[in-house]
Amino acid sequence: MQGVGFRFTARRIAGRFHVSGYVQNLDDGRVLLVAEGPADELDQFLAATARELGRHIHNVEHAAGPARGEFDAFDIRYA
């Protein structure tokens, strides 16, 4: 959901956990969040994101795979 400060809030939440990746608005109005880190940290990050932004989240698509180690931090990407 764009327009509710989702990206900035997600980045702030990510700062509390050992995760890296990015959040980005998509052209169709959705938001893409990509994160990697230890499984327990990812679970806590996603739970905190759902708690703080859940009222703005209408649908979640989840895909998991091996971490590639390509991110140094958690950032906002601009299209």
PDB file as gemmi writes it, atoms N, CA and C in Angstrom:
CRYST1    1.000    1.000    1.000  90.00  90.00  90.00 P 1                      
ATOM      1  N   MET A   1       0.852  -1.167   0.000  1.00  0.00           N  
ATOM      2  CA  MET A   1       0.000   0.000   0.000  1.00  0.00           C  
ATOM      3  C   MET A   1       0.898   1.230   0.000  1.00  0.00           C  
ATOM      4  N   GLN A   2       0.762   2.022  -1.015  1.00  0.00           N  
ATOM      5  CA  GLN A   2       1.566   3.233  -1.125  1.00  0.00           C  
ATOM      6  C   GLN A   2       0.843   4.410  -0.471  1.00  0.00           C  
ATOM      7  N   GLY A   3       1.601   5.426  -0.138  1.00  0.00           N  
ATOM      8  CA  GLY A   3       1.011   6.657   0.351  1.00  0.00           C  
ATOM      9  C   GLY A   3       0.751   6.706   1.844  1.00  0.00           C  
ATOM     10  N   VAL A   4       1.245   5.736   2.601  1.00  0.00           N  
ATOM     11  CA  VAL A   4       1.020   5.731   4.043  1.00  0.00           C  
ATOM     12  C   VAL A   4       2.346   5.734   4.811  1.00  0.00           C  
ATOM     13  N   GLY A   5       3.428   6.038   4.115  1.00  0.00           N  
ATOM     14  CA  GLY A   5       4.737   6.010   4.756  1.00  0.00           C  
ATOM     15  C   GLY A   5       5.267   4.606   4.960  1.00  0.00           C  
ATOM     16  N   PHE A   6       4.750   3.668   4.181  1.00  0.00           N  
ATOM     17  CA  PHE A   6       5.121   2.259   4.351  1.00  0.00           C  
ATOM     18  C   PHE A   6       6.626   2.058   4.220  1.00  0.00           C  
ATOM     19  N   ARG A   7       7.227   2.615   3.169  1.00  0.00           N  
ATOM     20  CA  ARG A   7       8.654   2.378   2.937  1.00  0.00           C  
ATOM     21  C   ARG A   7       9.506   2.924   4.077  1.00  0.00           C  
ATOM     22  N   PHE A   8       9.207   4.120   4.525  1.00  0.00           N  
ATOM     23  CA  PHE A   8      10.001   4.736   5.581  1.00  0.00           C  
ATOM     24  C   PHE A   8       9.804   4.008   6.911  1.00  0.00           C  
ATOM     25  N   THR A   9       8.574   3.563   7.168  1.00  0.00           N  
ATOM     26  CA  THR A   9       8.311   2.820   8.388  1.00  0.00           C  
ATOM     27  C   THR A   9       8.983   1.457   8.334  1.00  0.00           C  
ATOM     28  N   ALA A  10       8.924   0.781   7.196  1.00  0.00           N  
ATOM     29  CA  ALA A  10       9.583  -0.523   7.053  1.00  0.00           C  
ATOM     30  C   ALA A  10      11.089  -0.393   7.265  1.00  0.00           C  
ATOM     31  N   ARG A  11      11.680   0.654   6.725  1.00  0.00           N  
ATOM     32  CA  ARG A  11      13.118   0.870   6.920  1.00  0.00           C  
ATOM     33  C   ARG A  11      13.438   1.132   8.386  1.00  0.00           C  
ATOM     34  N   ARG A  12      12.604   1.894   9.060  1.00  0.00           N  
ATOM     35  CA  ARG A  12      12.809   2.166  10.486  1.00  0.00           C  
ATOM     36  C   ARG A  12      12.706   0.875  11.294  1.00  0.00           C  
ATOM     37  N   ILE A  13      11.712   0.060  11.003  1.00  0.00           N  
ATOM     38  CA  ILE A  13      11.550  -1.210  11.708  1.00  0.00           C  
ATOM     39  C   ILE A  13      12.747  -2.111  11.441  1.00  0.00           C  
ATOM     40  N   ALA A  14      13.192  -2.172  10.205  1.00  0.00           N  
ATOM     41  CA  ALA A  14      14.329  -3.032   9.849  1.00  0.00           C  
ATOM     42  C   ALA A  14      15.569  -2.672  10.653  1.00  0.00           C  
ATOM     43  N   GLY A  15      15.706  -1.411  11.017  1.00  0.00           N  
ATOM     44  CA  GLY A  15      16.855  -0.981  11.802  1.00  0.00           C  
ATOM     45  C   GLY A  15      16.923  -1.613  13.179  1.00  0.00           C  
ATOM     46  N   ARG A  16      15.824  -2.191  13.635  1.00  0.00           N  
ATOM     47  CA  ARG A  16      15.805  -2.850  14.944  1.00  0.00           C  
ATOM     48  C   ARG A  16      16.213  -4.313  14.874  1.00  0.00           C  
ATOM     49  N   PHE A  17      16.440  -4.812  13.674  1.00  0.00           N  
ATOM     50  CA  PHE A  17      16.723  -6.237  13.488  1.00  0.00           C  
ATOM     51  C   PHE A  17      17.953  -6.424  12.606  1.00  0.00           C  
ATOM     52  N   HIS A  18      18.524  -7.596  12.670  1.00  0.00           N  
ATOM     53  CA  HIS A  18      19.680  -7.934  11.831  1.00  0.00           C  
ATOM     54  C   HIS A  18      19.177  -8.453  10.490  1.00  0.00           C  
ATOM     55  N   VAL A  19      18.632  -7.540   9.695  1.00  0.00           N  
ATOM     56  CA  VAL A  19      18.136  -7.872   8.360  1.00  0.00           C  
ATOM     57  C   VAL A  19      18.694  -6.859   7.374  1.00  0.00           C  
ATOM     58  N   SER A  20      18.756  -7.257   6.137  1.00  0.00           N  
ATOM     59  CA  SER A  20      19.155  -6.357   5.061  1.00  0.00           C  
ATOM     60  C   SER A  20      18.204  -6.593   3.900  1.00  0.00           C  
ATOM     61  N   GLY A  21      18.210  -5.670   2.954  1.00  0.00           N  
ATOM     62  CA  GLY A  21      17.326  -5.785   1.798  1.00  0.00           C  
ATOM     63  C   GLY A  21      16.828  -4.424   1.375  1.00  0.00           C  
ATOM     64  N   TYR A  22      15.576  -4.392   0.918  1.00  0.00           N  
ATOM     65  CA  TYR A  22      15.012  -3.118   0.458  1.00  0.00           C  
ATOM     66  C   TYR A  22      13.505  -3.168   0.422  1.00  0.00           C  
ATOM     67  N   VAL A  23      12.909  -2.006   0.331  1.00  0.00           N  
ATOM     68  CA  VAL A  23      11.476  -1.839   0.130  1.00  0.00           C  
ATOM     69  C   VAL A  23      11.311  -0.853  -1.017  1.00  0.00           C  
ATOM     70  N   GLN A  24      10.345  -1.119  -1.899  1.00  0.00           N  
ATOM     71  CA  GLN A  24      10.195  -0.318  -3.113  1.00  0.00           C  
ATOM     72  C   GLN A  24       8.736  -0.268  -3.532  1.00  0.00           C  
ATOM     73  N   ASN A  25       8.263   0.917  -3.926  1.00  0.00           N  
ATOM     74  CA  ASN A  25       6.940   1.034  -4.525  1.00  0.00           C  
ATOM     75  C   ASN A  25       6.988   0.466  -5.936  1.00  0.00           C  
ATOM     76  N   LEU A  26       5.926  -0.237  -6.310  1.00  0.00           N  
ATOM     77  CA  LEU A  26       5.797  -0.759  -7.668  1.00  0.00           C  
ATOM     78  C   LEU A  26       4.814   0.104  -8.443  1.00  0.00           C  
ATOM     79  N   ASP A  27       4.913   0.073  -9.744  1.00  0.00           N  
ATOM     80  CA  ASP A  27       4.063   0.906 -10.605  1.00  0.00           C  
ATOM     81  C   ASP A  27       2.575   0.621 -10.444  1.00  0.00           C  
ATOM     82  N   ASP A  28       2.219  -0.598 -10.036  1.00  0.00           N  
ATOM     83  CA  ASP A  28       0.805  -0.973  -9.932  1.00  0.00           C  
ATOM     84  C   ASP A  28       0.197  -0.664  -8.566  1.00  0.00           C  
ATOM     85  N   GLY A  29       0.939   0.048  -7.705  1.00  0.00           N  
ATOM     86  CA  GLY A  29       0.406   0.434  -6.401  1.00  0.00           C  
ATOM     87  C   GLY A  29       0.809  -0.480  -5.259  1.00  0.00           C  
ATOM     88  N   ARG A  30       1.398  -1.614  -5.573  1.00  0.00           N  
ATOM     89  CA  ARG A  30       1.870  -2.521  -4.530  1.00  0.00           C  
ATOM     90  C   ARG A  30       3.240  -2.071  -4.030  1.00  0.00           C  
ATOM     91  N   VAL A  31       3.659  -2.674  -2.935  1.00  0.00           N  
ATOM     92  CA  VAL A  31       4.976  -2.419  -2.375  1.00  0.00           C  
ATOM     93  C   VAL A  31       5.718  -3.742  -2.307  1.00  0.00           C  
ATOM     94  N   LEU A  32       6.960  -3.741  -2.759  1.00  0.00           N  
ATOM     95  CA  LEU A  32       7.821  -4.922  -2.716  1.00  0.00           C  
ATOM     96  C   LEU A  32       8.783  -4.770  -1.558  1.00  0.00           C  
ATOM     97  N   LEU A  33       8.838  -5.780  -0.691  1.00  0.00           N  
ATOM     98  CA  LEU A  33       9.771  -5.796   0.422  1.00  0.00           C  
ATOM     99  C   LEU A  33      10.619  -7.053   0.280  1.00  0.00           C  
ATOM    100  N   VAL A  34      11.921  -6.879   0.189  1.00  0.00           N  
ATOM    101  CA  VAL A  34      12.866  -7.985   0.070  1.00  0.00           C  
ATOM    102  C   VAL A  34      13.790  -7.905   1.272  1.00  0.00           C  
ATOM    103  N   ALA A  35      13.882  -8.994   2.024  1.00  0.00           N  
ATOM    104  CA  ALA A  35      14.721  -8.991   3.221  1.00  0.00           C  
ATOM    105  C   ALA A  35      15.432 -10.318   3.358  1.00  0.00           C  
ATOM    106  N   GLU A  36      16.658 -10.250   3.893  1.00  0.00           N  
ATOM    107  CA  GLU A  36      17.382 -11.459   4.228  1.00  0.00           C  
ATOM    108  C   GLU A  36      18.101 -11.270   5.548  1.00  0.00           C  
ATOM    109  N   GLY A  37      18.322 -12.374   6.214  1.00  0.00           N  
ATOM    110  CA  GLY A  37      18.967 -12.370   7.509  1.00  0.00           C  
ATOM    111  C   GLY A  37      18.668 -13.679   8.204  1.00  0.00           C  
ATOM    112  N   PRO A  38      19.082 -13.830   9.447  1.00  0.00           N  
ATOM    113  CA  PRO A  38      18.778 -15.041  10.199  1.00  0.00           C  
ATOM    114  C   PRO A  38      17.260 -15.237  10.306  1.00  0.00           C  
ATOM    115  N   ALA A  39      16.821 -16.480  10.245  1.00  0.00           N  
ATOM    116  CA  ALA A  39      15.389 -16.785  10.221  1.00  0.00           C  
ATOM    117  C   ALA A  39      14.630 -16.143  11.379  1.00  0.00           C  
ATOM    118  N   ASP A  40      15.175 -16.199  12.584  1.00  0.00           N  
ATOM    119  CA  ASP A  40      14.467 -15.621  13.725  1.00  0.00           C  
ATOM    120  C   ASP A  40      14.370 -14.099  13.611  1.00  0.00           C  
ATOM    121  N   GLU A  41      15.388 -13.457  13.073  1.00  0.00           N  
ATOM    122  CA  GLU A  41      15.353 -12.012  12.869  1.00  0.00           C  
ATOM    123  C   GLU A  41      14.332 -11.637  11.798  1.00  0.00           C  
ATOM    124  N   LEU A  42      14.272 -12.431  10.721  1.00  0.00           N  
ATOM    125  CA  LEU A  42      13.279 -12.171   9.671  1.00  0.00           C  
ATOM    126  C   LEU A  42      11.871 -12.321  10.221  1.00  0.00           C  
ATOM    127  N   ASP A  43      11.646 -13.379  11.000  1.00  0.00           N  
ATOM    128  CA  ASP A  43      10.319 -13.584  11.591  1.00  0.00           C  
ATOM    129  C   ASP A  43       9.918 -12.409  12.469  1.00  0.00           C  
ATOM    130  N   GLN A  44      10.844 -11.951  13.301  1.00  0.00           N  
ATOM    131  CA  GLN A  44      10.559 -10.819  14.191  1.00  0.00           C  
ATOM    132  C   GLN A  44      10.335  -9.533  13.395  1.00  0.00           C  
ATOM    133  N   PHE A  45      11.137  -9.318  12.367  1.00  0.00           N  
ATOM    134  CA  PHE A  45      10.985  -8.139  11.513  1.00  0.00           C  
ATOM    135  C   PHE A  45       9.619  -8.129  10.836  1.00  0.00           C  
ATOM    136  N   LEU A  46       9.246  -9.260  10.252  1.00  0.00           N  
ATOM    137  CA  LEU A  46       7.956  -9.337   9.561  1.00  0.00           C  
ATOM    138  C   LEU A  46       6.795  -9.186  10.529  1.00  0.00           C  
ATOM    139  N   ALA A  47       6.924  -9.754  11.725  1.00  0.00           N  
ATOM    140  CA  ALA A  47       5.870  -9.622  12.730  1.00  0.00           C  
ATOM    141  C   ALA A  47       5.740  -8.160  13.174  1.00  0.00           C  
ATOM    142  N   ALA A  48       6.858  -7.490  13.387  1.00  0.00           N  
ATOM    143  CA  ALA A  48       6.825  -6.078  13.784  1.00  0.00           C  
ATOM    144  C   ALA A  48       6.225  -5.224  12.663  1.00  0.00           C  
ATOM    145  N   THR A  49       6.574  -5.547  11.426  1.00  0.00           N  
ATOM    146  CA  THR A  49       6.019  -4.814  10.283  1.00  0.00           C  
ATOM    147  C   THR A  49       4.510  -5.011  10.224  1.00  0.00           C  
ATOM    148  N   ALA A  50       4.050  -6.232  10.431  1.00  0.00           N  
ATOM    149  CA  ALA A  50       2.608  -6.505  10.419  1.00  0.00           C  
ATOM    150  C   ALA A  50       1.901  -5.773  11.563  1.00  0.00           C  
ATOM    151  N   ARG A  51       2.512  -5.743  12.736  1.00  0.00           N  
ATOM    152  CA  ARG A  51       1.910  -5.037  13.873  1.00  0.00           C  
ATOM    153  C   ARG A  51       1.771  -3.547  13.589  1.00  0.00           C  
ATOM    154  N   GLU A  52       2.817  -2.941  13.049  1.00  0.00           N  
ATOM    155  CA  GLU A  52       2.809  -1.491  12.861  1.00  0.00           C  
ATOM    156  C   GLU A  52       2.092  -1.036  11.594  1.00  0.00           C  
ATOM    157  N   LEU A  53       2.096  -1.867  10.571  1.00  0.00           N  
ATOM    158  CA  LEU A  53       1.522  -1.455   9.291  1.00  0.00           C  
ATOM    159  C   LEU A  53       0.356  -2.332   8.829  1.00  0.00           C  
ATOM    160  N   GLY A  54      -0.030  -3.297   9.646  1.00  0.00           N  
ATOM    161  CA  GLY A  54      -1.045  -4.268   9.255  1.00  0.00           C  
ATOM    162  C   GLY A  54      -2.344  -3.678   8.749  1.00  0.00           C  
ATOM    163  N   ARG A  55      -2.732  -2.550   9.317  1.00  0.00           N  
ATOM    164  CA  ARG A  55      -4.005  -1.957   8.869  1.00  0.00           C  
ATOM    165  C   ARG A  55      -3.934  -1.466   7.434  1.00  0.00           C  
ATOM    166  N   HIS A  56      -2.724  -1.330   6.900  1.00  0.00           N  
ATOM    167  CA  HIS A  56      -2.533  -0.875   5.525  1.00  0.00           C  
ATOM    168  C   HIS A  56      -2.206  -2.020   4.567  1.00  0.00           C  
ATOM    169  N   ILE A  57      -2.026  -3.218   5.099  1.00  0.00           N  
ATOM    170  CA  ILE A  57      -1.664  -4.376   4.274  1.00  0.00           C  
ATOM    171  C   ILE A  57      -2.923  -5.146   3.947  1.00  0.00           C  
ATOM    172  N   HIS A  58      -3.209  -5.280   2.653  1.00  0.00           N  
ATOM    173  CA  HIS A  58      -4.428  -5.952   2.218  1.00  0.00           C  
ATOM    174  C   HIS A  58      -4.171  -7.367   1.729  1.00  0.00           C  
ATOM    175  N   ASN A  59      -2.972  -7.640   1.278  1.00  0.00           N  
ATOM    176  CA  ASN A  59      -2.640  -8.958   0.754  1.00  0.00           C  
ATOM    177  C   ASN A  59      -1.128  -9.140   0.863  1.00  0.00           C  
ATOM    178  N   VAL A  60      -0.713 -10.352   1.169  1.00  0.00           N  
ATOM    179  CA  VAL A  60       0.717 -10.649   1.270  1.00  0.00           C  
ATOM    180  C   VAL A  60       1.027 -11.831   0.369  1.00  0.00           C  
ATOM    181  N   GLU A  61       2.018 -11.668  -0.464  1.00  0.00           N  
ATOM    182  CA  GLU A  61       2.558 -12.775  -1.244  1.00  0.00           C  
ATOM    183  C   GLU A  61       3.957 -13.022  -0.710  1.00  0.00           C  
ATOM    184  N   HIS A  62       4.257 -14.242  -0.368  1.00  0.00           N  
ATOM    185  CA  HIS A  62       5.519 -14.564   0.297  1.00  0.00           C  
ATOM    186  C   HIS A  62       6.279 -15.586  -0.536  1.00  0.00           C  
ATOM    187  N   ALA A  63       7.543 -15.351  -0.726  1.00  0.00           N  
ATOM    188  CA  ALA A  63       8.421 -16.306  -1.404  1.00  0.00           C  
ATOM    189  C   ALA A  63       9.715 -16.375  -0.605  1.00  0.00           C  
ATOM    190  N   ALA A  64      10.208 -17.560  -0.375  1.00  0.00           N  
ATOM    191  CA  ALA A  64      11.437 -17.742   0.397  1.00  0.00           C  
ATOM    192  C   ALA A  64      12.478 -18.442  -0.465  1.00  0.00           C  
ATOM    193  N   GLY A  65      13.712 -18.137  -0.199  1.00  0.00           N  
ATOM    194  CA  GLY A  65      14.813 -18.765  -0.923  1.00  0.00           C  
ATOM    195  C   GLY A  65      16.091 -18.550  -0.148  1.00  0.00           C  
ATOM    196  N   PRO A  66      17.161 -19.110  -0.619  1.00  0.00           N  
ATOM    197  CA  PRO A  66      18.433 -18.936   0.089  1.00  0.00           C  
ATOM    198  C   PRO A  66      18.918 -17.489  -0.007  1.00  0.00           C  
ATOM    199  N   ALA A  67      19.485 -17.021   1.086  1.00  0.00           N  
ATOM    200  CA  ALA A  67      20.046 -15.671   1.097  1.00  0.00           C  
ATOM    201  C   ALA A  67      21.241 -15.619   0.158  1.00  0.00           C  
ATOM    202  N   ARG A  68      21.364 -14.529  -0.567  1.00  0.00           N  
ATOM    203  CA  ARG A  68      22.470 -14.354  -1.504  1.00  0.00           C  
ATOM    204  C   ARG A  68      23.567 -13.456  -0.943  1.00  0.00           C  
ATOM    205  N   GLY A  69      23.287 -12.776   0.155  1.00  0.00           N  
ATOM    206  CA  GLY A  69      24.270 -11.893   0.755  1.00  0.00           C  
ATOM    207  C   GLY A  69      24.586 -10.677  -0.088  1.00  0.00           C  
ATOM    208  N   GLU A  70      23.626 -10.232  -0.896  1.00  0.00           N  
ATOM    209  CA  GLU A  70      23.893  -9.124  -1.811  1.00  0.00           C  
ATOM    210  C   GLU A  70      23.578  -7.748  -1.228  1.00  0.00           C  
ATOM    211  N   PHE A  71      23.024  -7.691  -0.016  1.00  0.00           N  
ATOM    212  CA  PHE A  71      22.639  -6.410   0.567  1.00  0.00           C  
ATOM    213  C   PHE A  71      23.533  -6.092   1.759  1.00  0.00           C  
ATOM    214  N   ASP A  72      23.944  -4.828   1.842  1.00  0.00           N  
ATOM    215  CA  ASP A  72      24.750  -4.384   2.982  1.00  0.00           C  
ATOM    216  C   ASP A  72      23.894  -3.766   4.085  1.00  0.00           C  
ATOM    217  N   ALA A  73      22.714  -3.315   3.727  1.00  0.00           N  
ATOM    218  CA  ALA A  73      21.838  -2.617   4.661  1.00  0.00           C  
ATOM    219  C   ALA A  73      20.398  -2.824   4.206  1.00  0.00           C  
ATOM    220  N   PHE A  74      19.469  -2.194   4.881  1.00  0.00           N  
ATOM    221  CA  PHE A  74      18.077  -2.196   4.451  1.00  0.00           C  
ATOM    222  C   PHE A  74      17.767  -0.797   3.957  1.00  0.00           C  
ATOM    223  N   ASP A  75      17.424  -0.675   2.683  1.00  0.00           N  
ATOM    224  CA  ASP A  75      17.263   0.621   2.041  1.00  0.00           C  
ATOM    225  C   ASP A  75      15.897   0.766   1.385  1.00  0.00           C  
ATOM    226  N   ILE A  76      15.608   1.977   1.007  1.00  0.00           N  
ATOM    227  CA  ILE A  76      14.456   2.282   0.163  1.00  0.00           C  
ATOM    228  C   ILE A  76      14.974   2.402  -1.253  1.00  0.00           C  
ATOM    229  N   ARG A  77      14.327   1.692  -2.162  1.00  0.00           N  
ATOM    230  CA  ARG A  77      14.686   1.818  -3.591  1.00  0.00           C  
ATOM    231  C   ARG A  77      13.600   2.631  -4.277  1.00  0.00           C  
ATOM    232  N   TYR A  78      14.046   3.436  -5.211  1.00  0.00           N  
ATOM    233  CA  TYR A  78      13.123   4.256  -5.980  1.00  0.00           C  
ATOM    234  C   TYR A  78      13.114   3.737  -7.405  1.00  0.00           C  
ATOM    235  N   ALA A  79      11.926   3.625  -7.967  1.00  0.00           N  
ATOM    236  CA  ALA A  79      11.759   3.075  -9.319  1.00  0.00           C  
ATOM    237  C   ALA A  79      12.405   3.935 -10.367  1.00  0.00           C  
TER     238      ALA A  79                                                      
END                                                                             
